[in-house]
Amino acid sequence: MAETDWSDLKAPDLGALEALAEAAFARLPDAFRRLCQGVVIRVEDFPDDETLAEMGCESEFDLLGLFRGTGLAQGGGAASLATGQFPNMVWLYRRPLLDYWAEHDETLGHLVTHVLVHEIGHHFGLSDDDMMRIEEAAG
């Protein structure tokens, strides 16, 4: 196995992490993706101060992702946008993701898929077991 030359590689920027998230989403089962209609996926470097306080985080590195909105189980979804509420959103936080990735033995693609499925799972009200099966189906 050839060794990777890391000397010229840089950490993925926001655009690269967004592309990873889009690719991870595209690999999810069709039925799962159809139910995500209207869910917006955003990538930011860190959560904002309000989010950190609301989630009880001690550090800006404590949160890898977040679902904000009204889940399907609570009547959320694309149809609920007519009420004037914000769309359901999944936030992925680049710097905490990269920090976690650097400390664990998994690929960045796997980590992004895991966090994305977990946060979208909140939209559906899924159990951890349900989310694990969806991750496995996504490869």
N, CA and C of each residue as an Amber inpcrd file, in Angstrom:
protein
   417
   0.8490000  -1.1810000   0.0000000   0.0000000   0.0000000   0.0000000
   0.8900000   1.2390000   0.0000000   0.6130000   2.1430000  -0.9270000
   1.4110000   3.3660000  -1.0320000   1.0650000   4.3100000   0.1080000
   2.0610000   4.9800000   0.5960000   1.8680000   5.9340000   1.6810000
   1.3960000   7.2670000   1.1190000   0.4450000   7.9160000   1.7770000
  -0.0710000   9.2070000   1.3460000   0.9320000  10.2950000   1.6890000
   1.1860000  11.1770000   0.7260000   2.0570000  12.3210000   0.9610000
   1.1890000  13.4690000   1.4830000   1.2540000  13.7060000   2.7870000
   0.4330000  14.7220000   3.4360000   1.0710000  16.1080000   3.3940000
   2.2720000  16.2320000   2.8610000   3.0100000  17.4890000   2.9520000
   2.3370000  18.6610000   2.2310000   1.5430000  18.3910000   1.2000000
   0.8940000  19.4770000   0.4670000  -0.6170000  19.5250000   0.6810000
  -1.1460000  18.6640000   1.5400000  -2.5890000  18.6220000   1.7660000
  -2.9980000  19.6230000   2.8400000  -4.1790000  20.1980000   2.6500000
  -4.7310000  21.1450000   3.6030000  -6.0270000  20.5790000   4.1530000
  -6.4550000  21.0920000   5.2900000  -7.7440000  20.6900000   5.8440000
  -8.8480000  21.1300000   4.8840000  -9.8870000  20.3170000   4.7370000
 -10.9930000  20.7060000   3.8540000 -11.6290000  22.0170000   4.3110000
 -11.9070000  22.8860000   3.3480000 -12.5750000  24.1440000   3.6680000
 -14.0880000  23.9190000   3.7160000 -14.8470000  24.9820000   3.9230000
 -16.2960000  24.8640000   4.0200000 -16.9000000  24.2310000   2.7640000
 -16.4130000  24.6440000   1.5960000 -16.9320000  24.1060000   0.3400000
 -16.6610000  22.6220000   0.1860000 -15.4710000  22.1890000   0.5810000
 -15.1380000  20.7690000   0.4850000 -15.9780000  19.9400000   1.4450000
 -16.2030000  20.4540000   2.6460000 -17.0240000  19.7290000   3.6120000
 -18.4850000  19.7040000   3.1530000 -18.9340000  20.7710000   2.5430000
 -20.2860000  20.8020000   1.9910000 -20.4240000  19.7590000   0.8750000
 -19.3980000  19.6310000   0.0370000 -19.4180000  18.6110000  -1.0260000
 -19.4550000  17.2040000  -0.4250000 -18.7120000  16.9770000   0.6660000
 -18.7670000  15.6850000   1.3550000 -20.1760000  15.4190000   1.8790000
 -20.8080000  16.4320000   2.4400000 -22.1660000  16.2840000   2.9760000
 -23.1570000  15.9960000   1.8500000 -23.0120000  16.6830000   0.7210000
 -23.9060000  16.4480000  -0.4210000 -23.7350000  15.0320000  -0.9590000
 -22.4900000  14.5620000  -1.0300000 -22.2310000  13.1940000  -1.4950000
 -22.8020000  12.1790000  -0.5090000 -22.6660000  12.4440000   0.7850000
 -23.2130000  11.5430000   1.8050000 -24.7380000  11.5020000   1.6880000
 -25.3620000  12.6520000   1.4990000 -26.8050000  12.7110000   1.3660000
 -27.2630000  11.9320000   0.1290000 -26.5340000  12.0620000  -0.9710000
 -26.8860000  11.3750000  -2.2150000 -26.8240000   9.8520000  -2.0690000
 -26.0010000   9.3540000  -1.1600000 -25.8760000   7.9050000  -0.9470000
 -26.9490000   7.3360000  -0.0290000 -27.7240000   8.2000000   0.6220000
 -28.7600000   7.7180000   1.5230000 -29.8750000   7.0480000   0.7240000
 -30.5930000   6.1160000   1.3420000 -31.6930000   5.4420000   0.6280000
 -32.6980000   6.4470000   0.0640000 -33.2140000   6.1400000  -1.1390000
 -34.1480000   7.0460000  -1.8250000 -35.3400000   7.4310000  -0.9610000
 -35.9390000   6.4500000  -0.2920000 -37.1220000   6.7270000   0.5260000
 -36.7910000   7.7180000   1.6370000 -35.6240000   7.5840000   2.2130000
 -35.1620000   8.4870000   3.2760000 -34.9980000   9.9000000   2.7280000
 -34.3480000  10.0130000   1.5650000 -34.1150000  11.3380000   0.9710000
 -35.4190000  12.0200000   0.5810000 -36.3760000  11.2490000   0.0580000
 -37.6590000  11.8470000  -0.3360000 -38.3570000  12.4920000   0.8640000
 -38.2440000  11.8660000   2.0170000 -38.8650000  12.4140000   3.2190000
 -38.1310000  13.6470000   3.7450000 -36.9560000  13.9140000   3.2020000
 -36.1540000  15.0710000   3.6210000 -36.4430000  16.3070000   2.7820000
 -37.4500000  16.2360000   1.9230000 -37.7520000  17.3720000   1.0580000
 -37.9000000  18.6380000   1.9020000 -37.1860000  19.6530000   1.5280000
 -37.2500000  20.9220000   2.2290000 -36.2280000  21.0850000   3.3410000
 -35.5420000  20.0100000   3.7380000 -34.5080000  20.1160000   4.7710000
 -33.2720000  20.7420000   4.1340000 -32.7700000  21.7870000   4.7420000
 -31.5950000  22.4990000   4.2440000 -30.3790000  22.0350000   5.0380000
 -29.2990000  21.7260000   4.3340000 -28.0450000  21.3210000   4.9860000
 -27.0730000  22.4820000   4.8720000 -26.5750000  22.9430000   6.0230000
 -25.6260000  24.0630000   6.0660000 -24.3450000  23.6160000   6.7420000
 -23.2310000  24.1360000   6.2770000 -21.9300000  23.8730000   6.8870000
 -21.3520000  25.2100000   7.3350000 -20.9800000  25.2760000   8.5950000
 -20.3500000  26.4640000   9.1730000 -19.1030000  26.0080000   9.9140000
 -18.1930000  26.9360000  10.1770000 -16.9920000  26.5750000  10.9300000
 -17.3310000  26.1540000  12.3540000 -18.1590000  26.9400000  13.0380000
 -18.5270000  26.6790000  14.4260000 -19.9930000  27.0450000  14.6370000
 -20.6210000  26.4770000  15.6730000 -21.9450000  26.9570000  16.0640000
 -21.8270000  28.3870000  16.6090000 -22.9200000  29.1410000  16.5020000
 -22.8860000  30.4970000  17.0530000 -23.0030000  30.4410000  18.5780000
 -22.7270000  31.5700000  19.2190000 -22.7250000  31.6310000  20.6930000
 -24.0800000  31.2660000  21.2870000 -25.1510000  31.7010000  20.6460000
 -26.4980000  31.3870000  21.1420000 -26.7360000  29.8760000  21.1500000
 -26.3350000  29.2120000  20.0840000 -26.4960000  27.7530000  19.9970000
 -25.6580000  27.0590000  21.0570000 -24.4200000  27.5040000  21.2270000
 -23.5490000  26.8960000  22.2380000 -24.1660000  27.0160000  23.6280000
 -24.7130000  28.1920000  23.9370000 -25.3370000  28.3980000  25.2460000
 -26.5900000  27.5370000  25.3910000 -27.4100000  27.5240000  24.3570000
 -28.6560000  26.7480000  24.3900000 -28.3990000  25.2540000  24.5810000
 -27.3310000  24.7500000  23.9660000 -27.0190000  23.3210000  24.0320000
 -26.1590000  22.9760000  25.2540000 -25.7650000  23.9810000  26.0250000
 -24.9760000  23.7410000  27.2270000 -23.5530000  23.2960000  26.9320000
 -23.0020000  23.7640000  25.8310000 -21.6440000  23.3760000  25.4290000
 -20.6020000  24.1530000  26.2280000 -19.5520000  23.4570000  26.6100000
 -18.4500000  24.1050000  27.3200000 -17.4430000  24.7210000  26.3540000
 -17.4290000  24.2200000  25.1230000 -16.4690000  24.6670000  24.1230000
 -17.1460000  24.6920000  22.7590000 -16.6340000  25.4960000  21.8700000
 -17.1720000  25.5390000  20.5050000 -16.8850000  24.2440000  19.7400000
 -16.0460000  23.3630000  20.3080000 -15.7260000  22.0850000  19.6810000
 -16.6480000  20.9530000  20.1570000 -17.5800000  21.2470000  21.0530000
 -18.4350000  20.2060000  21.6360000 -19.5580000  19.7260000  20.7190000
 -19.9030000  20.4950000  19.7090000 -21.0590000  20.1850000  18.8750000
 -20.6170000  19.9360000  17.4400000 -20.8750000  18.7330000  16.9180000
 -20.4880000  18.3760000  15.5470000 -21.5690000  18.7510000  14.5420000
 -22.8100000  18.6750000  14.9660000 -23.9340000  18.9700000  14.0820000
 -25.1680000  19.2550000  14.9080000 -26.2100000  19.7530000  14.2360000
 -27.4290000  20.1180000  14.9430000 -28.5920000  20.1370000  13.9610000
 -29.7360000  19.6130000  14.4010000 -30.9840000  19.7480000  13.6510000
 -31.7870000  20.8620000  14.3020000 -32.2740000  21.7870000  13.4940000
 -33.1490000  22.8530000  13.9850000 -34.4120000  22.8350000  13.1410000
 -35.5240000  22.8200000  13.8180000 -36.7900000  22.8650000  13.0980000
 -37.8300000  22.0180000  13.7890000 -38.8650000  21.7030000  13.0420000
 -39.9460000  20.8710000  13.5300000 -39.8810000  19.5540000  12.7940000
 -39.6350000  18.4870000  13.5140000 -39.5140000  17.1780000  12.8920000
 -40.8240000  16.6910000  12.3070000 -40.7430000  15.6920000  11.4350000
 -41.9470000  15.1310000  10.8260000 -42.9080000  14.6090000  11.8870000
 -42.3540000  14.0220000  12.9350000 -43.2030000  13.4760000  13.9980000
 -43.9950000  14.5800000  14.7080000 -43.5300000  15.8300000  14.6130000
 -44.2240000  16.9580000  15.2400000 -44.9810000  17.7950000  14.2070000
 -45.1390000  17.2590000  13.0060000 -45.9000000  17.9630000  11.9750000
 -45.0620000  18.8510000  11.0880000 -43.7240000  18.7210000  11.1430000
 -42.8540000  19.5300000  10.2970000 -42.7290000  18.9230000   8.9140000
 -41.9890000  19.5680000   8.0720000 -41.7790000  19.1040000   6.7080000
 -42.0110000  20.2400000   5.7400000 -41.9120000  19.9380000   4.4380000
 -42.0200000  20.9680000   3.4080000 -43.3690000  21.6780000   3.4570000
 -44.4620000  20.9370000   3.7510000 -45.7940000  21.5430000   3.7650000
 -45.9370000  22.5870000   4.8660000 -45.1930000  22.4330000   5.9520000
 -45.3320000  23.3630000   7.0710000 -44.6950000  24.7200000   6.7850000
 -43.9610000  24.8400000   5.6930000 -43.3300000  26.1250000   5.3700000
 -44.3600000  27.1920000   5.0370000 -45.5750000  26.7770000   4.6750000
 -46.6200000  27.7430000   4.3590000 -46.9720000  28.5940000   5.5780000
 -46.6500000  28.1260000   6.7670000 -46.9640000  28.8730000   7.9840000
 -45.9890000  30.0210000   8.2160000 -44.9540000  30.1200000   7.4020000
 -43.9850000  31.1910000   7.5510000 -42.8090000  30.8420000   8.4380000
 -42.7480000  29.6130000   8.9200000 -41.6010000  29.2350000   9.7560000
 -40.3760000  28.9960000   8.8850000 -39.2120000  29.0250000   9.5170000
 -37.9770000  28.7290000   8.8130000 -37.9780000  27.2710000   8.3810000
 -37.2560000  26.9490000   7.3040000 -37.1810000  25.5420000   6.9020000
 -36.4130000  24.7370000   7.9450000 -36.6830000  23.4440000   7.9780000
 -35.8870000  22.5540000   8.8200000 -34.4590000  22.5720000   8.2990000
 -33.5140000  22.6410000   9.2260000 -32.1090000  22.7470000   8.8240000
 -31.2480000  21.7780000   9.6120000 -30.2500000  21.2370000   8.9160000
 -29.1990000  20.4520000   9.5520000 -27.9280000  21.2710000   9.4150000
 -27.2900000  21.4950000  10.5500000 -26.0210000  22.2240000  10.5810000
 -24.9150000  21.2230000  10.8220000 -23.8480000  21.3080000  10.0340000
 -22.6170000  20.5530000  10.2690000 -21.5340000  21.5730000  10.5620000
 -20.7570000  21.3180000  11.6060000 -19.7470000  22.2750000  12.0430000
 -18.3550000  21.7610000  11.7010000 -17.7310000  22.4380000  10.7380000
 -16.4760000  21.9910000  10.1350000 -15.3470000  21.8040000  11.1450000
 -15.0430000  22.8130000  11.9210000 -13.8780000  22.7210000  12.8150000
 -14.0560000  21.6380000  13.8740000 -15.2090000  21.5300000  14.5420000
 -15.3790000  20.4090000  15.4740000 -15.3110000  19.0430000  14.7800000
 -15.8480000  18.9530000  13.5630000 -15.7620000  17.6930000  12.8160000
 -14.3070000  17.3340000  12.5240000 -13.5280000  18.3200000  12.0840000
 -12.1170000  18.0620000  11.7820000 -11.3450000  17.6860000  13.0380000
 -11.6580000  18.3380000  14.1430000 -11.0010000  18.0300000  15.4130000
 -11.3090000  16.5930000  15.8400000 -12.5690000  16.2110000  15.7550000
 -12.9780000  14.8460000  16.1090000 -12.2920000  13.8340000  15.1870000
 -12.2920000  14.1280000  13.8870000 -11.6800000  13.2530000  12.8810000
 -10.2030000  13.0250000  13.1870000  -9.5020000  14.0900000  13.5670000
  -8.0660000  13.9890000  13.8470000  -7.7840000  13.0920000  15.0510000
  -8.7480000  12.9560000  15.9490000  -8.5400000  12.1920000  17.1750000
  -9.0920000  10.7720000  17.1130000  -9.7480000  10.3910000  16.0030000
 -10.3740000   9.0770000  15.9170000  -9.9590000   8.3510000  14.6410000
 -10.1460000   7.0670000  14.6520000  -9.7250000   6.2340000  13.5280000
 -10.9000000   5.9390000  12.5980000 -11.3500000   6.9530000  11.8800000
 -12.3820000   6.7790000  10.8740000 -12.1650000   7.8200000   9.7850000
 -12.7350000   7.5690000   8.6280000 -12.5530000   8.5200000   7.5360000
 -13.4410000   9.7370000   7.7530000 -13.0500000  10.8300000   7.1610000
 -13.8520000  12.0430000   7.2660000 -15.2050000  11.8390000   6.5950000
 -15.2180000  11.1220000   5.4800000 -16.4850000  10.8390000   4.8020000
 -17.4440000  10.0560000   5.6820000 -16.9210000   9.0550000   6.3950000
 -17.7630000   8.2720000   7.3010000 -18.2980000   9.1470000   8.4250000
 -17.4570000   9.9910000   8.9810000 -17.8670000  10.8680000  10.0730000
 -18.9620000  11.8340000   9.6220000 -18.7830000  12.4510000   8.4630000
 -19.7810000  13.3890000   7.9460000 -21.1030000  12.6550000   7.7090000
 -21.0440000  11.4590000   7.1380000 -22.2620000  10.6680000   6.9190000
 -22.9450000  10.3610000   8.2480000 -22.1590000   9.9490000   9.2400000
 -22.7100000   9.6090000  10.5500000 -23.4400000  10.7980000  11.1770000
 -22.7940000  11.9530000  11.1870000 -23.3990000  13.1380000  11.8070000
 -24.6200000  13.5790000  10.9990000 -24.5260000  13.5440000   9.6740000
 -25.6510000  13.9390000   8.8260000 -26.8600000  13.0350000   9.0730000
 -26.6550000  11.7270000   9.0820000 -27.7580000  10.7910000   9.3220000
 -28.3350000  11.0100000  10.7140000 -27.4730000  11.2030000  11.6970000
 -27.9460000  11.4110000  13.0640000 -28.8160000  12.6690000  13.1560000
 -28.3680000  13.7430000  12.5580000 -29.1270000  14.9960000  12.6420000
 -30.4160000  14.9240000  11.8260000 -30.3760000  14.3320000  10.6390000
 -31.5990000  14.1590000   9.8570000 -32.5440000  13.2170000  10.5990000
 -31.9680000  12.2300000  11.2860000 -32.7820000  11.3080000  12.0750000
 -33.6440000  12.0320000  13.0800000 -33.1710000  13.1410000  13.6240000
 -33.9720000  13.9320000  14.5470000 -35.2100000  14.4970000  13.8390000
 -35.0770000  14.8040000  12.5490000 -36.1970000  15.2770000  11.7330000
 -37.3100000  14.2270000  11.7070000 -36.9160000  12.9560000  11.6720000
 -37.8830000  11.8640000  11.5910000 -38.2940000  11.3150000  12.9480000
 -37.5700000  11.6730000  13.9940000 -37.8450000  11.0840000  15.2980000
 -37.3660000   9.6410000  15.3690000 -36.2800000   9.3170000  14.6770000
 -35.7630000   7.9480000  14.6080000 -34.9550000   7.5730000  15.8370000
 -34.9080000   6.2870000  16.1060000 -34.0680000   5.7590000  17.1840000
 -32.6270000   5.6450000  16.6820000 -31.7010000   5.4580000  17.5960000
 -30.3010000   5.2510000  17.2140000 -30.1550000   4.0060000  16.3560000
 -30.9210000   2.9360000  16.6520000 -30.8600000   1.7130000  15.8430000
 -31.3300000   1.9740000  14.4150000 -32.4150000   2.7550000  14.2670000
 -32.9060000   3.1040000  12.9320000 -31.8270000   3.8600000  12.1590000
 -31.1800000   4.8080000  12.8370000 -30.1500000   5.6150000  12.1840000
 -28.9550000   4.7550000  11.7780000 -28.6050000   3.7660000  12.6070000
 -27.4870000   2.8870000  12.2880000 -27.8000000   2.0870000  11.0130000
 -29.0380000   1.6130000  10.8720000 -29.4140000   0.8620000   9.6730000
 -29.3420000   1.7520000   8.4310000 -29.7430000   3.0080000   8.5430000
 -29.6880000   3.9230000   7.4120000 -28.2390000   4.1980000   7.0250000
 -27.3820000   4.4010000   8.0220000 -25.9500000   4.6050000   7.7580000
 -25.3670000   3.4050000   7.0220000 -25.7050000   2.2100000   7.4720000
 -25.1960000   0.9920000   6.8430000 -25.6680000   0.9100000   5.3960000
 -26.9200000   1.3050000   5.1150000 -27.4430000   1.2740000   3.7640000
 -26.7250000   2.2860000   2.8740000 -26.2350000   3.3700000   3.4780000
 -25.5270000   4.4050000   2.7150000 -24.0880000   4.0170000   2.4280000
 -23.6210000   2.9530000   3.0720000 -22.2520000   2.5060000   2.8290000
 -21.2760000   3.3110000   3.6100000
